[in-house]
């Protein structure tokens, strides 16, 4: 799809209500008015969101032959939810009185505000009993069929059923946006605490469904981190004696290996080429190491929470050379560190937990504002600092693979929950609720077979 065509669509259509809704949300944040649809206001938007055009999209019910009605309904629900949660489209309701049989009536869909139309049907692959989902994306404004593809579907009780449909949703996003990445076929790892103070890992799909508990063997678990190919996860556990171990688990085989142990092992992450990096306590301070022994930080300061640029040449991290946590960036090859967070002497301006966007253009972190932790983003050179949350205590940001969504933990009167935020429009939704959840990490896309 060429750029002139996209420009023409945006200029001509004038469709999609989310852009206006984002403007209302921004106005509410400025005035201090509570925002609707946020479950009691557990999160309030910041002041630096953009009002963008969002095209209208209709996802019609899946047409299914006899015997596949339940499958079609399940697939349709997942597709509609995924495309809505992508925050790239305004999902429009299909009127009950509308007849859907026959060729698409582009003029009618255009009158209803649609720019994109998604139709689909389920049949059976010739000579097999394997259901095939054929998905078609129609360009309503130009009255054309943009893309069509058939996908094999596993049975509804298969472990990978929902993830298989999530991948189809991401394919639709790819078609409709000219090649941009979706977030449906991803998972989020987080720590969940039990009432007795112990904790375990939870893996959950990006739509909040399909939770999987992972028992780690330690009383306390910290800092889950997905590998670049999403087939492994690293985390630290603390045993009854207070010692820490860094563990790597293969998510396909569920085998584990202990990478290292010590009095203080913290905040594991991965380099872009798949090596583990972590913070190790030594002699009253912490330093950042890459597995194999290479040391990235030095001196008598507390250095932890490394996060690498997509090209692997630089990393952001948290350190306290002035006895206050701040965010720094430096080259992996060495050299001076550059502070990118805001520091005010004699004020509480601590900053922590950087995460470098997979697009390479922004670094997210949490920092104190009016003595509460909130989420910020900034350019890697420290310019264009933006505050994204304004209420409760919001920490531990982690980027989605599309570089526009963040997952983070939020603590307020309702407890500790995990939220997802679109940094472009400010639209937010809770991933979990009513639990003691935190330390989320967003996976890369989950490949088939993972």
C-alpha positions as CSV (number, residue, x, y, z in Angstrom):
1,X,0.0,0.0,0.0
2,X,1.6,3.3,-1.0
3,X,1.8,6.4,1.1
4,X,-0.5,8.5,-1.2
5,X,-3.3,6.0,-0.8
6,X,-3.1,6.1,3.0
7,X,-3.1,9.9,2.9
8,X,-6.1,9.9,0.7
9,X,-7.9,7.5,3.0
10,X,-7.3,9.7,6.1
11,X,-8.2,12.9,4.3
12,X,-11.4,11.6,2.7
13,X,-12.8,9.4,5.3
14,X,-13.1,11.5,8.4
15,X,-14.2,8.4,10.1
16,X,-13.4,6.8,13.5
17,X,-14.4,8.1,16.9
18,X,-11.3,7.2,18.9
19,X,-9.4,10.3,17.9
20,X,-12.2,12.5,19.4
21,X,-12.4,10.3,22.4
22,X,-8.7,10.8,23.0
23,X,-9.2,14.5,22.9
24,X,-11.9,14.2,25.5
25,X,-9.7,12.1,27.7
26,X,-7.0,14.7,27.4
27,X,-9.4,17.4,28.4
28,X,-10.5,15.4,31.4
29,X,-7.0,14.9,32.5
30,X,-6.2,18.6,32.2
31,X,-9.3,19.6,34.2
32,X,-8.8,16.9,36.8
33,X,-12.2,15.3,35.9
34,X,-12.5,11.5,36.4
35,X,-12.4,9.4,33.3
36,X,-15.1,7.0,32.4
37,X,-14.5,3.3,31.7
38,X,-11.5,2.9,34.1
39,X,-13.1,0.9,36.9
40,X,-13.2,3.5,39.6
41,X,-10.4,5.6,38.3
42,X,-7.5,3.3,39.1
43,X,-5.5,5.2,36.5
44,X,-5.7,8.7,35.2
45,X,-4.2,9.8,31.9
46,X,-1.3,12.1,31.7
47,X,-1.0,15.3,29.6
48,X,1.0,14.3,26.6
49,X,-1.1,12.1,24.4
50,X,-1.7,12.7,20.7
51,X,-5.1,13.0,19.0
52,X,-4.8,10.8,16.0
53,X,-7.2,9.7,13.3
54,X,-8.4,6.2,13.9
55,X,-10.2,4.5,10.9
56,X,-13.5,2.7,11.5
57,X,-13.5,-1.0,11.0
58,X,-16.3,-3.6,10.9
59,X,-15.6,-7.2,11.8
60,X,-18.6,-9.2,10.7
61,X,-19.6,-12.5,12.4
62,X,-17.8,-15.5,11.1
63,X,-19.8,-17.5,8.5
64,X,-19.5,-21.2,9.5
65,X,-20.9,-24.3,7.9
66,X,-23.0,-26.7,10.0
67,X,-21.1,-28.2,12.9
68,X,-18.7,-25.2,13.2
69,X,-21.0,-22.6,14.7
70,X,-19.4,-22.7,18.2
71,X,-15.9,-22.5,16.6
72,X,-17.0,-19.5,14.4
73,X,-18.4,-17.6,17.4
74,X,-15.2,-18.2,19.4
75,X,-13.0,-17.1,16.5
76,X,-15.1,-14.0,15.9
77,X,-15.0,-12.9,19.5
78,X,-11.2,-13.2,19.6
79,X,-10.7,-11.3,16.3
80,X,-12.9,-8.4,17.3
81,X,-11.3,-8.1,20.8
82,X,-7.8,-8.3,19.3
83,X,-8.4,-5.6,16.7
84,X,-10.1,-3.4,19.2
85,X,-7.1,-3.8,21.7
86,X,-4.7,-2.9,18.9
87,X,-5.9,0.7,19.3
88,X,-5.5,1.2,15.5
89,X,-9.2,1.0,14.6
90,X,-12.5,2.1,15.9
91,X,-14.5,-1.2,15.9
92,X,-18.0,-0.4,14.7
93,X,-21.1,-2.4,15.7
94,X,-22.9,-4.4,13.0
95,X,-26.6,-3.5,12.9
96,X,-28.9,-6.4,13.7
97,X,-31.1,-5.5,10.7
98,X,-28.3,-5.6,8.2
99,X,-28.2,-8.5,5.7
100,X,-24.7,-9.9,5.5
101,X,-25.1,-12.5,2.7
102,X,-23.9,-11.8,-0.8
103,X,-21.1,-9.4,-1.9
104,X,-20.2,-6.5,0.4
105,X,-22.3,-3.4,0.0
106,X,-19.4,-0.9,0.2
107,X,-21.6,2.1,-0.1
108,X,-23.7,1.0,2.9
109,X,-20.6,0.3,5.0
110,X,-19.2,3.6,4.0
111,X,-22.4,5.3,5.2
112,X,-22.0,3.5,8.6
113,X,-18.5,4.9,9.0
114,X,-16.3,2.0,8.0
115,X,-13.0,2.3,6.3
116,X,-12.1,-1.3,6.6
117,X,-14.4,-4.4,6.5
118,X,-13.3,-7.8,7.7
119,X,-15.3,-10.8,6.6
120,X,-14.5,-14.5,7.3
121,X,-15.8,-18.0,6.8
122,X,-15.0,-21.5,8.0
123,X,-14.9,-24.5,5.7
124,X,-13.0,-27.8,5.7
125,X,-9.8,-28.4,4.0
126,X,-10.3,-30.8,1.0
127,X,-9.8,-34.5,2.0
128,X,-9.4,-33.6,5.7
129,X,-11.4,-32.6,8.8
130,X,-9.2,-29.6,9.4
131,X,-11.2,-26.4,9.7
132,X,-10.0,-23.5,7.4
133,X,-10.6,-19.9,8.3
134,X,-10.7,-17.7,5.2
135,X,-10.3,-14.0,6.2
136,X,-10.8,-11.1,3.7
137,X,-9.9,-7.5,4.3
138,X,-11.9,-5.0,2.2
139,X,-11.0,-1.4,1.5
140,X,-14.5,0.2,1.8
141,X,-13.5,3.6,0.5
142,X,-12.1,2.3,-2.7
143,X,-14.6,-0.6,-2.9
144,X,-11.9,-3.3,-3.3
145,X,-10.7,-6.5,-1.8
146,X,-7.4,-5.6,-0.2
147,X,-6.2,-9.1,1.0
148,X,-7.5,-12.6,1.5
149,X,-5.9,-15.6,3.1
150,X,-6.9,-19.0,4.5
151,X,-5.6,-20.2,7.8
152,X,-5.7,-23.7,9.3
153,X,-7.3,-23.8,12.8
154,X,-6.6,-26.2,15.6
155,X,-9.4,-27.6,17.7
156,X,-10.9,-25.3,20.3
157,X,-9.6,-27.5,23.1
158,X,-6.0,-27.3,21.7
159,X,-3.5,-25.5,23.9
160,X,-2.6,-23.2,21.0
161,X,-6.1,-22.4,19.8
162,X,-6.3,-18.8,21.1
163,X,-2.7,-18.0,20.1
164,X,-3.4,-19.3,16.6
165,X,-6.3,-16.9,16.2
166,X,-4.2,-14.1,17.8
167,X,-1.7,-14.5,15.0
168,X,-4.5,-14.1,12.4
169,X,-5.5,-10.9,14.1
170,X,-2.0,-9.6,13.9
171,X,-2.0,-10.5,10.2
172,X,-5.1,-8.3,9.7
173,X,-3.3,-5.5,11.5
174,X,-0.3,-6.0,9.2
175,X,-2.5,-5.8,6.1
176,X,-4.5,-2.7,7.2
177,X,-1.5,-0.7,8.4
178,X,0.9,-1.3,5.6
179,X,3.1,-3.7,7.5
180,X,3.0,-2.6,11.2
181,X,3.3,-5.1,14.0
182,X,0.3,-6.3,16.1
183,X,0.4,-7.3,19.7
184,X,-2.3,-10.0,19.9
185,X,0.1,-13.0,19.6
186,X,2.1,-12.0,22.7
187,X,2.1,-12.9,26.4
188,X,2.8,-10.9,29.5
189,X,4.7,-12.4,32.4
190,X,4.1,-11.0,35.9
191,X,4.6,-11.8,39.5
192,X,1.5,-12.7,41.6
193,X,1.6,-12.7,45.3
194,X,-0.3,-15.1,47.5
195,X,-1.9,-14.1,50.8
196,X,0.9,-15.8,52.8
197,X,3.5,-13.4,51.2
198,X,4.9,-16.0,48.8
199,X,4.7,-15.4,45.0
200,X,4.7,-17.1,41.7
201,X,4.9,-16.3,38.0
202,X,1.9,-15.9,35.8
203,X,1.9,-16.0,32.0
204,X,-1.2,-14.4,30.4
205,X,-2.2,-13.6,26.8
206,X,-2.2,-9.9,25.9
207,X,-6.0,-9.9,26.0
208,X,-6.0,-11.0,29.6
209,X,-7.1,-14.5,28.9
210,X,-5.5,-18.0,29.2
211,X,-3.5,-17.5,32.4
212,X,-0.8,-20.1,33.1
213,X,0.8,-20.4,36.6
214,X,4.5,-21.2,36.8
215,X,5.7,-22.4,40.2
216,X,9.4,-21.4,40.5
217,X,10.5,-23.4,43.6
218,X,11.4,-20.3,45.6
219,X,9.3,-18.5,48.2
220,X,9.7,-15.2,46.4
221,X,10.1,-14.6,42.6
222,X,11.2,-11.4,41.0
223,X,11.8,-9.7,37.6
224,X,10.5,-12.1,34.9
225,X,12.1,-11.3,31.5
226,X,11.3,-13.0,28.1
227,X,14.2,-13.9,25.7
228,X,14.2,-12.2,22.3
229,X,12.7,-15.2,20.6
230,X,10.1,-15.6,23.5
231,X,11.0,-19.3,24.0
232,X,12.7,-18.7,27.3
233,X,12.1,-16.7,30.4
234,X,14.5,-15.6,33.1
235,X,13.7,-14.6,36.7
236,X,15.3,-14.6,40.1
237,X,14.1,-16.5,43.2
238,X,14.9,-16.0,46.8
239,X,15.0,-19.0,49.1
240,X,14.3,-19.2,52.8
241,X,17.9,-18.3,53.7
242,X,17.7,-15.0,51.7
243,X,20.0,-16.2,48.9
244,X,19.1,-15.4,45.3
245,X,19.3,-17.5,42.2
246,X,19.0,-16.5,38.6
247,X,17.0,-19.1,36.7
248,X,16.4,-19.6,33.0
249,X,13.4,-21.7,31.9
250,X,12.6,-23.1,28.5
251,X,9.0,-22.3,27.9
252,X,8.6,-25.2,25.4
253,X,10.2,-28.0,27.4
254,X,9.8,-26.4,30.8
255,X,13.3,-27.3,31.6
256,X,15.3,-25.0,33.9
257,X,18.9,-24.1,34.5
258,X,20.4,-22.0,37.3
259,X,22.6,-19.4,35.8
260,X,24.1,-18.0,39.0
261,X,23.4,-17.7,42.7
262,X,24.5,-15.2,45.4
263,X,23.6,-12.9,48.2
264,X,22.0,-10.5,45.8
265,X,21.1,-11.2,42.1
266,X,18.6,-8.9,40.6
267,X,16.8,-7.5,37.5
268,X,17.7,-10.0,34.7
269,X,17.2,-9.0,31.1
270,X,18.4,-10.1,27.7
271,X,20.8,-8.6,25.1
272,X,19.3,-8.5,21.6
273,X,21.5,-11.4,20.6
274,X,20.1,-13.6,23.4
275,X,22.6,-13.4,26.3
276,X,21.5,-12.8,29.9
277,X,22.5,-9.6,31.7
278,X,21.7,-8.9,35.4
279,X,22.7,-7.0,38.5
280,X,25.0,-8.7,41.1
281,X,25.6,-7.4,44.6
282,X,29.3,-7.2,45.5
283,X,30.9,-5.6,48.5
284,X,27.9,-3.4,49.4
285,X,27.2,-2.2,45.8
286,X,25.7,-3.7,42.7
287,X,27.2,-4.0,39.2
288,X,25.7,-5.0,35.9
289,X,27.1,-8.1,34.2
290,X,26.5,-10.0,31.0
291,X,26.5,-13.8,31.4
292,X,30.0,-15.1,31.0
293,X,31.5,-12.4,33.3
294,X,31.7,-9.2,31.3
295,X,31.1,-6.2,33.5
296,X,29.2,-3.2,32.1
297,X,29.3,-0.9,35.1
298,X,31.8,-0.2,37.8
299,X,32.5,2.0,40.8
300,X,30.9,2.1,44.2
301,X,27.3,2.9,43.0
302,X,24.2,0.8,42.9
303,X,23.6,-0.2,39.2
304,X,20.7,-2.4,38.2
305,X,17.8,-2.7,35.8
306,X,19.7,-2.8,32.5
307,X,17.7,-2.5,29.2
308,X,19.5,-2.7,25.8
309,X,18.9,-0.7,22.6
310,X,17.5,-2.8,19.7
311,X,20.9,-2.7,18.0
312,X,22.7,-3.8,21.1
313,X,25.2,-0.9,21.1
314,X,23.8,1.0,24.2
315,X,22.0,0.2,27.4
316,X,19.9,2.2,29.8
317,X,20.1,1.4,33.5
318,X,19.3,2.7,37.0
319,X,22.1,4.0,39.2
320,X,22.6,6.3,42.3
321,X,25.9,8.1,42.0
322,X,24.3,11.1,43.9
323,X,22.6,8.8,46.4
324,X,19.4,9.0,44.4
325,X,18.2,6.6,41.8
326,X,18.3,8.0,38.2
327,X,18.3,6.7,34.7
328,X,21.5,6.6,32.6
329,X,22.5,5.6,29.1
330,X,25.9,4.5,28.1
331,X,27.6,2.5,25.3
332,X,28.1,-1.2,25.8
333,X,31.7,-0.7,24.6
334,X,32.3,1.7,27.5
335,X,32.6,5.4,28.1
336,X,30.8,8.0,30.2
337,X,27.2,7.5,31.3
338,X,24.6,10.2,30.4
339,X,21.7,10.9,32.7
340,X,18.3,11.1,30.9
341,X,16.0,11.4,33.8
342,X,15.4,14.7,35.8
343,X,17.3,15.2,39.0
344,X,16.7,18.0,41.5
345,X,18.9,18.2,44.5
346,X,17.0,18.0,47.9
347,X,13.8,16.9,46.1
348,X,12.4,13.4,45.7
349,X,13.0,12.8,42.0
350,X,14.1,9.2,42.0
351,X,13.7,7.3,38.7
352,X,13.9,3.5,38.2
353,X,13.2,0.6,35.9
354,X,14.0,1.8,32.3
355,X,12.8,-0.2,29.3
356,X,14.1,0.6,25.8
357,X,11.4,0.6,23.1
358,X,11.8,-2.1,20.4
359,X,11.5,0.7,17.9
360,X,14.6,2.3,19.5
361,X,13.1,5.8,19.7
362,X,11.9,6.0,23.4
363,X,12.8,4.8,26.8
364,X,10.1,4.2,29.4
365,X,10.7,4.4,33.1
366,X,9.0,5.2,36.4
367,X,9.9,8.3,38.5
368,X,8.6,10.2,41.5
369,X,6.2,13.0,40.8
370,X,4.6,14.7,43.8
371,X,6.0,11.8,45.8
372,X,4.2,9.2,43.8
373,X,5.7,6.9,41.2
374,X,4.4,7.6,37.7
375,X,5.3,6.4,34.2
376,X,7.4,8.6,31.8
377,X,8.9,8.2,28.4
378,X,11.9,10.1,27.0
379,X,14.1,10.1,23.9
380,X,17.4,8.2,24.4
381,X,19.2,11.5,24.5
382,X,17.1,12.7,27.4
383,X,14.9,15.1,25.3
384,X,11.1,15.2,25.0
385,X,10.2,13.8,28.4
386,X,6.5,12.9,28.7
387,X,4.5,12.0,31.8
388,X,1.9,9.3,31.0
389,X,0.1,8.5,34.3
390,X,-1.1,10.8,37.0
391,X,-2.8,8.8,39.8
392,X,-1.9,6.0,42.2
393,X,1.6,4.5,42.1
394,X,2.6,3.4,38.6
395,X,5.8,1.4,38.1
396,X,7.6,-1.3,36.1
397,X,6.9,-0.3,32.5
398,X,7.5,-2.8,29.7
399,X,7.1,-2.2,26.0
400,X,5.0,-4.3,23.6
401,X,6.7,-5.3,20.4
402,X,4.7,-2.7,18.5
403,X,6.5,0.1,20.4
404,X,3.3,2.0,21.2
405,X,1.8,0.0,24.1
406,X,3.1,-0.3,27.6
407,X,2.2,-2.7,30.4
408,X,2.9,-1.6,34.0
409,X,1.8,-2.1,37.5
410,X,-0.4,0.3,39.4
411,X,-1.1,0.5,43.1
412,X,-4.0,2.4,44.6
413,X,-6.8,1.9,47.0
414,X,-8.1,-1.0,44.9
415,X,-4.9,-3.0,45.3
416,X,-2.0,-3.8,43.0
417,X,-3.1,-4.5,39.4
418,X,-1.5,-4.6,35.9
419,X,-2.6,-2.1,33.2
420,X,-2.0,-1.8,29.5
421,X,-1.6,1.7,28.0
422,X,-1.5,3.0,24.4
423,X,1.0,5.8,24.6
424,X,-0.3,7.4,21.4
425,X,-4.0,7.9,22.4
426,X,-3.9,7.4,26.2
427,X,-6.4,4.6,26.0
428,X,-5.9,2.2,28.9
429,X,-7.3,-1.1,30.1
430,X,-6.7,-3.4,33.1
431,X,-5.0,-6.7,32.3
432,X,-5.6,-8.0,35.8
433,X,-7.8,-6.8,38.7
434,X,-8.2,-7.4,42.4
435,X,-4.9,-9.2,42.8
436,X,-1.4,-8.5,44.2
437,X,0.2,-8.3,40.8
438,X,3.3,-6.6,39.6
439,X,6.7,-6.7,37.7
440,X,5.2,-7.3,34.3
441,X,7.3,-8.1,31.2
442,X,5.8,-8.1,27.6
443,X,7.0,-10.8,25.3
444,X,8.1,-10.6,21.7
445,X,5.6,-12.2,19.2
446,X,4.9,-15.9,20.1
447,X,5.8,-18.1,17.1
448,X,3.8,-21.1,16.1
449,X,5.0,-24.1,18.2
450,X,6.2,-22.0,21.1
